[in-house]
């Protein structure tokens, strides 16, 4: 069966309404070993608090939240564009929390989310994008294939959800 994916922006109210589904997605990714700022086990209340904070950022227009939904309307992926930058960087945005549910991976969802993210960045007048990811992981290969340029690696920058140190590679993209 082909999975049809819909990518869309969520406003603040809709983000708040989707907190349970977003928290479930985050927990799934962290349980699967994604180094996205959280340790395992990730308590549900902590995951929900994170997404409530994202909803507040969306309400302030500090960030854009994109989600990917499958045929049944299940949330299977998400990514954020952080718009709030210092005064001397009005042209720049950060990419954060690229998450795809483990059961939905390797179907092009991350690529679709990143293409939609580029469009959202352009719509907000952003043309320099920056992100970081675990060195050597699947996401690093995705970004390289998608036209992102590696800047460098910081050894032992963060911890994996199981507590093991990992290196981080920074990327940028001009759109």
Backbone as a ProteinNet text record, in pm:
[ID]
protein_1_A
[PRIMARY]
XXXXXXXXXXXXXXXXXXXXXXXXXXXXXXXXXXXXXXXXXXXXXXXXXXXXXXXXXXXXXXXXXXXXXXXXXXXXXXXXXXXXXXXXXXXXXXXXXXXXXXXXXXXXXXXXXXXXXXXXXXXXXXXXXXXXXXXXXXXXXXXXXXXXXXXXXXXXXXXXXXXXXXXXXXXXXXX
[TERTIARY]
84.4	0	87.7	59.4	131.7	80.5	173.8	136.8	135.1	19	7	33.6	122.1	161.2	113.3	57.6	17.7	106.2	167.4	249.5	170.3	162	90	147	119.6	157.7	52.4	95.7	1.6	11.8	-103.1	-107.6	-99.6	-101.2	-84.4	-196.3	-320.1	-432	-428.3	-398.2	-392.7	-272.8	-161.2	-46.3	-84.6	-152.5	-196.7	-288.2	-378.5	-469.5	-394.5	-282.4	-204.4	-95.6	-87.9	16.8	24.2	-86.3	-74.4	-8.5	-46.8	11.2	156.9	188.7	326.7	415.5	362.8	438.8	463	363	378.3	486.4	488.6	589.4	728.8	742.4	871.4	919.8	831.8	868.1	911.3	840.5	876.7	1018	1049.2	1181.2	1292	1268.2	1370.2	1390.3	1282	1293.8	1376.2	1364.8	1440.1	1583.4	1625.3	1764.7	1793.9	1692	1716.2	1770.8	1882.3	1941.6	1882.1	1770.3	1697.8	1669.8	1771.1	1768.7	1705.4	1660.1	1592.9	1661.4	1649.3	1706.8	1594.8	1634.7	1539.8	1554.5	1447.7	1308.5	1262.9	1177.7	1122.7	981	960.3	825.7	725.6	603.8	498.7	479	477.4	453.6	564.5	687.3	798.3	784.1	746.6	725.6	610.1	502.1	388.7	425.7	502.2	544.8	629.4	715.3	795.6	705.7	605.1	518.1	427.8	388.7	313.2	400.4	529.3	622.3	636.5	637.6	641.5	516.6	400.9	275.8	284.3	344.7	362.8	453.7	559.2	647.9	577.2	492.3	413.8	320	257.8	165.7	238.1	363.9	443.4	504.3	482.4	546.1	697.5	746.8	889.8	932.1	834.5	867.7	751.3	785.5	688.8	693.9	578.1	570.2	502.9	574.4	520.6	499.7	393.8	368.6	341.2	370.9	338.9	234.9	127.9	21.4	3.2	-29.3	-52.9	-198.9	-234.9	-370.5	-478.8	-450.3	-551	-551.7	-462.4	-454.6	-359.7	-289	-193.2	-71.3	-26.6	92.5	214.9	291.2	405.8	538.5	534.2	658.4	635.2	744.1	736.8	875.4	879.2	1002.3	964.5	1060	1035.4	1136	1090.5	1174.4	1170.4	1283.6	1291	1324.7	1230.1	1240.5	1304	1289.3	1337.1	1489.5	1547	1691.9	1732.1	1859.3	1906	1883.8	1887	1860.5	1952.5	2076	2169.5	2159.4	2055.7	2038.5	1893	1833.5	1692.6	1671.2	1777.7	1773.1	1789.3	1811.6	1849.7	1742.5	1739.5	1651.5	1721.8	1684.1	1735.9	1630.8	1676.8	1590.4	1604.1	1490.7	1495.2	1394	1427.3	1338.7	1275.8	1363.6	1316.9	1289.1	1162.9	1121.3	1032.6	1061.7	975.1	954.4	828.7	794.3	871.3	922.4	1004.6	931.9	803.7	727.6	703.1	732.8	707.1	835.5	948.6	1075.8	1104.2	1195.6	1242.4	1131.5	1046.6	937.7	938.9	1045.8	1058.3	990.6	943.7	871.9	963.7	1084.2	1178.4	1211.2	1229.3	1256.9	1139.3	1017.7	899.7	891.2	919.4	917.7	1023.2	1142.1	1249	1217.5	1155.2	1115.1	1010.9	914.6	812.8	875.7	977.7	1048.3	1118.1	1180.1	1242.4	1138.3	1021.1	914.2	871.1	857.6	819	926.1	1051.6	1160.5	1154	1135.8	1124.6	1007.7	895.3	775.6	799.3	893.4	926	1051.2	1098	1213.2	1345.6	1352.2	1475.6	1545.8	1675.1	1746.3	1874.3	1910.5	2021.9	1966.5	1976.4	1924.3	2040.2	2026.2	2129.8	2064.9	2135.6	2089.1	2209.3	2184.4	2286.8	2223.3	2307.6	2259.9	2372.2	2335.1	2432.8	2522.8	2651.7	2749	2735.8	2727	2721.7	2584.8	2481.9	2346.4	2273.9	2156.6	2074.3	2041.2	2014.8	1977.7	2092.7	2214.9	2329.7	2333.1	2307	2305	2188	2073.3	1957.4	1990.8	2049.1	2079.2	2181.2	2284.1	2384.2	2320.4	2229.7	2159.8	2066.4	2021.7	1923.4	1987.2	2117.9	2183.8	2238.9	2236.3	2292.6	2444.3	2515.2	2661.3	2711.8	2796.5	2851.4	2952.5	2949.5	3041.6	3153	3115.7	3215.4	3150.7	3236	3192.4	3246.6	3162.3	3203.8	3199.8	3316.8	3318.6	3250.5	3183.3	3122.7	3034.6	2959.4	2877.8	2754.5	2693.6	2568.1	2569.3	2460.1	2443	2330.3	2347.8	2239.3	2139.3	2017.1	1918.2	1960.9	2054	2101.9	2220.3	2261.6	2369.9	2506.2	2519.3	2648.1	2675.5	2798.7	2830.9	2828.6	2794.2	2795.7	2848.2	2902.8	2948.9	2832.5	2844	2740.2	2803.2	2736.3	2779.4	2682.7	2738.4	2659	2652.4	2535.8	2510.5	2447.6	2463.6	2389.4	2338.4	2240	2183.7	2141.6	2178.1	2133.2	2018.7	1904.8	1790.6	1750.9
-119.2	0	123.9	218.5	343.8	436.9	500.9	596.3	735.6	796.5	932.8	1023.7	1118.5	1208.8	1349.5	1413.1	1552.7	1632.5	1737.1	1826.7	1954.8	1999.8	2125.2	2198.9	2329.7	2415.5	2402.5	2405	2412.2	2549.4	2610.4	2733	2699.2	2800.4	2780.8	2696.2	2725.7	2649.5	2503.7	2482.7	2345.5	2270.9	2341.9	2278.6	2233.5	2321	2285.1	2162.9	2159.5	2045.1	1916.2	1929.2	1812.3	1772.6	1837.6	1804.7	1654.9	1585.4	1441.2	1364	1391.9	1321.6	1360.3	1488.2	1533.1	1472	1464	1402.5	1255	1186.3	1045.1	1027.3	1114.4	1109	1131.6	1232.1	1261.1	1142.2	1085.5	969.7	852.8	828	720.7	741.9	864.2	892.4	881	932.9	924.8	779.2	702.9	560.8	487.7	533.7	474	521.8	609.8	652.1	787.7	865.7	997.8	1093.5	1156.6	1255.8	1391.9	1423.6	1547.9	1623.9	1627.3	1705.4	1634.9	1512.2	1441.8	1309.4	1265.3	1137.8	1034.6	906.1	796.7	737.8	709	723.3	869.8	904.6	1039.9	1037.3	1100.8	1102.1	1177.1	1125.8	1187.8	1334	1367.7	1506.9	1599.1	1550.8	1632	1653.6	1548.6	1560	1656.2	1645.9	1736.5	1880.6	1901.6	2037.1	2098.5	2017.7	2067.3	2119.7	2040.3	2079.9	2196.9	2208.6	2328	2452	2440.2	2550.8	2584.2	2482	2505.6	2581.2	2542	2612	2759.2	2788.6	2928.3	3002.3	2935.5	2996	3020.4	2927.9	2945.8	3065.8	3078.6	3190.3	3324.9	3328.6	3452.9	3478.5	3387.4	3393	3381.8	3311.9	3286.5	3161.2	3077	2952.2	2907.1	2824.8	2760.5	2611.5	2549.6	2405.6	2340.3	2247.7	2169.3	2026.8	1965	1825.2	1746.9	1616.6	1522.8	1426.6	1407.1	1315.6	1211.3	1088.2	981.4	980.5	880.9	868.9	875.8	819.4	813.4	936.7	1032.2	1152.3	1139.9	1024.4	1009.2	1095.5	1162	1245	1152.9	1159	1070.4	1144.4	1276.7	1352.7	1498.4	1566	1708.9	1770.7	1899.8	1978.6	2122.7	2194.3	2333.4	2426.8	2546.3	2655	2763.1	2787.7	2888.5	3021.9	3113.9	3243.6	3351.1	3338.6	3441.9	3442.3	3545.3	3559.1	3698.8	3717.8	3851.1	3953.8	4080.3	4188.3	4185.1	4138.4	4138.5	4013.3	3930.7	3808.7	3791.7	3896.5	3885	3790.8	3756.1	3670.8	3522.5	3488	3353.6	3286.7	3153	3074.1	2943	2884.9	2754.6	2647.4	2530.4	2414.6	2327.7	2281.4	2203.7	2089.7	1986.3	1873.9	1809	1768.8	1686.7	1548.4	1509.9	1383.2	1307.6	1179.6	1092.5	964.5	928.3	806.4	687.9	603.7	489.9	402.3	380.2	292.8	356.1	484	554.3	597.7	556.5	600.7	531.9	594.5	546.3	549.6	650	669.3	810.6	884.4	1018.6	1127.7	1095.3	1193.9	1308.1	1275.2	1380.2	1472.3	1416.3	1500	1593.5	1543	1626.8	1738.5	1702.7	1804.5	1911.9	1871	1968.3	2057.1	2003.5	2085.7	2188.6	2145.9	2239.1	2342.9	2302.4	2394.5	2503.4	2465.2	2564.9	2666.5	2618.6	2709.2	2802.6	2748.3	2830.4	2935.4	2896	2991.3	3105.6	3071.9	3176.4	3268.8	3212	3292.2	3388.9	3355.5	3442.6	3526.1	3529.9	3611.6	3559.3	3430.3	3368.9	3298.3	3323.3	3255.9	3187.1	3199.5	3123.3	3037.5	2906.8	2812.6	2735.4	2704.4	2634.2	2521.2	2407.7	2297.4	2218.2	2134.2	2040	1903.1	1800.9	1663.5	1572.2	1454.8	1355.9	1316.8	1324.3	1287	1138.2	1110.6	972.3	909.6	982.6	927.3	940.5	880.2	887.4	1030.8	1114.8	1253.5	1327.2	1297.9	1363.6	1333.4	1210.2	1172.4	1239.6	1248	1316.2	1461.3	1531.9	1673.7	1692.3	1609.9	1619.8	1598.2	1500.1	1474.7	1588.7	1664.7	1771.5	1908.1	1910.4	2036.4	2115.3	2057	2123	2105.5	2209.2	2207.5	2186.7	2084.2	2065.9	2176.4	2222.4	2327.1	2265.8	2174.4	2111.3	2024.5	1954.1	1858	1899	1885	1907.6	1772.6	1721.5	1592	1599.7	1490.4	1476.2	1597.8	1645.1	1765.1	1740.3	1624.5	1594.6	1447.7	1409	1269.6	1206.9	1080.7	1002	975.7	936.9	912.4	810.5	722.3	623.1	672.3	797.8	855.9	852	785.7	778.8	911.6	963	1088.3	1070.1	1176.7	1173.1	1306	1298.5	1418.5	1478.4	1606.1	1678.4	1747.3	1739.4	1809.8	1924.8	2042.2	2159.4	2172.7	2213.1	2233.3	2370.5	2422.5	2541.2	2519.9	2599.6	2595.3	2736.1	2776.5	2903.5	2872.7	2936.1	2910.7	3038.7
0	0	0	-89.7	-93.1	15.5	81.5	184.7	121.1	115.2	67	186	169.7	277.6	246.1	346.6	336.8	432.2	380.2	462.1	481.2	605.8	631	751.3	754.2	866.3	975.7	1100	1211.2	1275.4	1300.4	1378.1	1526.5	1609.7	1754.2	1814.5	1780.7	1837.8	1792.7	1665.8	1615.6	1675.3	1695.6	1760.7	1901.1	1973.5	2108.7	2105.5	2009.2	1997.5	1962.2	1893.5	1850.5	1949.8	2066.1	2163	2193.3	2216.5	2243.3	2128.5	2005.2	1890.3	1869.3	1888	1874.4	1982.5	2104.9	2214.7	2186	2133.8	2098.9	1992.3	1892.4	1787.2	1846.1	1930.5	1993.5	2076.2	2155.5	2238	2149.6	2040.4	1947.9	1894.1	1854.8	1797.2	1902.1	2021.3	2126.9	2167.8	2179.1	2211.2	2104.9	1980.6	1871.2	1860.5	1951.7	1955.1	1895	1858.7	1800.6	1906.8	1874.3	1963.8	1929.4	1992.6	1964.1	2093.3	2181.4	2306.2	2425.2	2408.7	2516.9	2545.6	2670.2	2712.9	2726.2	2719.1	2735.1	2874.7	2944.9	2900.7	2906.6	2812.3	2804.3	2861.4	2976.8	3036.2	2947.4	2942.7	2862.1	2898.9	3027.5	3066.8	3017.1	3012	2960.6	2809.9	2737.3	2593	2562.9	2639.8	2617.7	2651.7	2757.6	2794.6	2682.5	2622.2	2510.4	2399	2360.3	2249.3	2286	2411.6	2452.6	2434.9	2465	2442.5	2294.8	2211.3	2066.6	2022.9	2074.8	2040.3	2078.6	2192.6	2233.7	2135.4	2089.1	1989.6	1857.7	1816.7	1694.7	1711.8	1829.5	1855.2	1849.3	1891.1	1887.2	1749.6	1655.5	1523.3	1531.6	1634.2	1649.7	1574.7	1538	1469.4	1382.9	1285.2	1197.2	1228.4	1242.2	1265.7	1145.8	1083.3	973.5	1021.2	975.6	1008.7	880.9	889.4	782.2	837.3	761	800.8	691.9	734.1	637.5	593.2	512.4	456.2	562.8	679.6	785.7	874.7	847.1	929.3	1047.7	1057.6	1167.6	1141.1	1245.3	1237.2	1232.4	1123.2	1106	1098.5	1096.2	1090.8	1121.3	1154.4	1182.4	1170.4	1149.1	1150.2	1182.6	1238.8	1277	1210.9	1182.9	1134.3	1241.4	1302.9	1408.9	1344.8	1353.4	1286.5	1374.6	1504.7	1597.3	1598.8	1540.6	1530.3	1578.2	1609.8	1649.1	1538.1	1574.3	1478.6	1356.9	1375.9	1263.7	1176.4	1200.2	1121.4	1074	1019.5	979.2	860.7	790.8	672.1	704.3	833	872	957.2	951.5	1038	1071	1183.4	1224.5	1199.6	1163.9	1145.3	1269.4	1322.7	1446.4	1444.3	1518.4	1550.6	1428.1	1334.4	1222.6	1280	1282.5	1341.8	1243.7	1223.5	1144.5	1225.6	1243.3	1317.4	1258.3	1344.9	1299.6	1198.2	1217.4	1126.6	990	976.4	849.8	778.7	827.2	769	636.5	562.7	432.1	326.5	339	241.7	184.7	208.4	152.4	233.5	352.9	434.1	476.2	519.6	561.9	445.6	326.3	209.2	180.3	192.4	169.3	273.5	398.3	503.3	477.2	435.6	411	290.7	187.5	73	115.7	196.4	246.9	339.8	413.3	501.6	420.1	308.2	220.2	173.7	135.1	90.9	203.9	324.6	439.7	469	457.5	481.5	380.5	254.5	151.8	181.8	220.9	250.2	366.5	454.2	567.5	542.3	418.1	382.7	436.3	463.1	513.6	399	383	274.8	319.4	446.3	501.4	614.4	597.1	696.1	758.5	887.4	962	1041.2	1050.2	1133.8	1182.2	1282	1326.1	1341.7	1329.5	1338.4	1385.9	1431.1	1475.3	1358.3	1380.5	1278.4	1244.7	1114.9	1069.4	1066.5	1107.5	1110.5	977.9	971.5	850.7	812.2	911.2	881.7	813.8	854.6	791.5	642.2	606.7	464.7	391.7	456.2	397.7	366.1	461.7	440.8	329.5	326.8	220.7	83.8	72.8	-54.4	-92.1	7.4	-15.8	-37.3	-61.4	-94.5	23.1	141.7	258.3	256.9	299.7	301.3	443.4	465.6	599.9	631.9	754.5	799	882.2	969.4	1054.1	1159.3	1230	1330.5	1466.9	1567.7	1705.7	1776.6	1816.5	1885.6	2022	2057.4	2189.7	2226.2	2131.1	2148.5	2234.3	2217.3	2286.7	2329.5	2390.4	2430.7	2350.4	2319.3	2262	2375.6	2343.6	2448.8	2553.6	2518.1	2614.2	2697.1	2676.8	2754.9	2689.5	2575.9	2506.1	2434.5	2441.8	2372.6	2220.8	2152.1	2005.9	1952.6	1834.2	1764.9	1687.2	1659.2	1586.5	1466.2	1352.7	1232.8	1206	1181.6	1145.4	995.1	946.1	804	781.7	660.5	619.6	476.8	442.3	307.6	269	150.8	94.3	-1.2	20.4	-69.6	-140.2
[MASK]
+++++++++++++++++++++++++++++++++++++++++++++++++++++++++++++++++++++++++++++++++++++++++++++++++++++++++++++++++++++++++++++++++++++++++++++++++++++++++++++++++++++++++++++++

